């Protein structure tokens, strides 16, 4: 007798459908998620949509302040710079801890393999999702649940925003190609080098990722026409 996995809960279905609306651009960066509207569209109770929204907030795909509706993540250029400063420090620490405890690198290798294949196919969505999976796997490899939780809350909305910007600006996977060998080197150094060296390299790489992805979230300026 074959055992089939149980069907996803309704709140998980709502979360996945809302996330799909975000990725497709039906919900824009900074836009408020109106429960009543999506309840009508999905044909479910408003409470079910609210549970799906709360799940996305918990996972970092939406942001919500006290007393306000959930919104799609939106960052300024300054926000991004600050996030990458913190991200570099945290991922560097994760690399140091992972190298010290000789953590299993297979989850990172699997994510990198998916990144490589997505880049070859030109699949932006899968590339960003696999890149996120790589860095979340690095956080988990640290063996520190608090650090993994902090990085998850930082990375999920960031990568969602990057994906939205890539779709909006029609960015291709070509610009990500130089970063793939850096991910491979990160795995190698965490596995086979001094923890301090691994930490420094990972922090350096995060800085390079910020620089190479800068165009993704920088608003495109329309050149001024010369007066005749």
Secondary structure, DSSP 8 states (H G I E B T S, - for coil): ---------HHHHHHHHHHHHHHTTSS-TT-B--HHHHHHHHTS-HHHHHHHHHHHHHTTSEE--TTS--EE----HHHHHHHHHHHHHHHHHHHHHHHHTT---HHHHHHHHHHHHHHHHT-HHHHHHHHHHHHHHHHHHT--HHHHHHHHHHHHHHHHHHHHHHHHHT--GGGGHHHHHHHHHHHHHHHHS-HHHHHHHHHHHHHHHHHHTHHHHS----------
